Amino acid sequence: MQTTFERLFVAHPRSVNEDYLAHAGVALRFAQLLFRAGLAALVHAVIPALFETSASSIIKKLHREMSERSRTSQRS
């Protein structure tokens, strides 16, 4: 049986072949890019001529990366 600590901090990173800090770094980078995409979408909502494809481009990039990471972790 897993301890609460293992469940909260170790199990998921291990399931994708990372330690806690490596996983935190990846997650924080994704969070930063999602934040930027959100800001671009917000500006685009007010001024449609600005950031016409920025948010969708970021989302597509993140989807590609996440899909590749998922395939890689499933092979290991």
Buried (B, 14 or more C-beta within 10 A) or exposed (E): EEEEEEEEBBEEBEEBBBEEEEBEEBEEEEEEBBEBBEEBBEBBEEEEEEBEEBBBEBBEEBEEBEEEBEEEEEEE
